Amino acid sequence: MNIVPITDHVVIYKLWTRQSPGDAWKMAGQGTIVHMAPDSHDLGWLDPGASLAYWFGVAGSGVSTFEVRMTFNQDLEGVDDRTLRVQGTTDASGGAVVEDRVVLR
C-alpha cells in the first residue's frame, strides 16, 4: 500500500492489520510523510474480511483541512478504487489526530 499526504501537512502514522476478527493485530508499518512524498508498506495479501487500523498525527497550519490517501495494491470490496481517503481539519494550533479501523471486505 502507498500512503500519500495530498495537502501540505506533516503526517506521522502507524498501521496495523489482522486477517480475521479472532486474530491478533500486527504492526504493519509506521513512518512520517510530508506533502506529496509517498511512503509504502508491503501488507502482504489481505483476505476478505481482513481489517486495517490506522493512527495519524497531523501537523500544519491552524484550522486547515488535510487529506491523506492510502492506496492498496489489490482490489478490496470495501474500498472504492483501491483508495481510502482520510480527511479532517487541524485545530487552532495546527494539530489533529485521526484513528480508525476499517474492514477490507
HELIX and SHEET records of a PDB file:
HELIX    1   1 ASP A   80  ARG A   82  5                                   3    
SHEET    1   A 4 ASP A  39  SER A  40  0                                        
SHEET    2   A 4 ASN A   2  PRO A   5 -1                                        
SHEET    3   A 4 THR A  65  THR A  71 -1                                        
SHEET    4   A 4 THR A  83  THR A  89 -1                                        
SHEET    1   B 4 LYS A  26  ILE A  33  0                                        
SHEET    2   B 4 VAL A  10  ARG A  18 -1                                        
SHEET    3   B 4 ALA A  50  ALA A  59 -1                                        
SHEET    4   B 4 GLY A  95  LEU A 104 -1                                        
END                                                                             
